[in-house]
Amino acid sequence: MKKVLFLFVAIAIAFSFTSCRKKGDTIANIYVKDETNANVQGAMVILYGSNTGSTPQIVALFDTTYTNSTGLASFNYNDVYQLGQAGVAVLDIKAQKLNRIGTGIIKIEAEKVNEETVFIQP
């Protein structure tokens, strides 16, 4: 009886020391500005990454959204990042509105709000 009670207490203590850490948000915010440094509303922003290990290259990640009235396009990568993962991604940025285009690169770090600004020009 004492052995069963000891085993039960040991298991209860073991479970009490394990923690369930909640995963934080992994967000990419892209700000789009024009040549006069004004925010651009309604610009299409594409984030994409390609694997570098094979030929031909295959697009590994591809997301598209449009900027809001403050020139912000926000992407949520909570589904891409898993706890314990070493990194998330380095992605190319393409922003476009009518005949104005801009490009850039963003490094997505886990459980952070990652930000980058892209300037579009004709």
Secondary structure, 3 states (H helix, E strand, C coil): CHHHHHHHHHHHHHHHHCCCCCCCCCEEEEEEECCCCCECCCCEEEEEEECCCCCCCCEEEEEEEECCCCCEEEEECCCCCCCCCCCCEEEEEEEEECCEEEEEEEEECCCCEEEEEEECEC
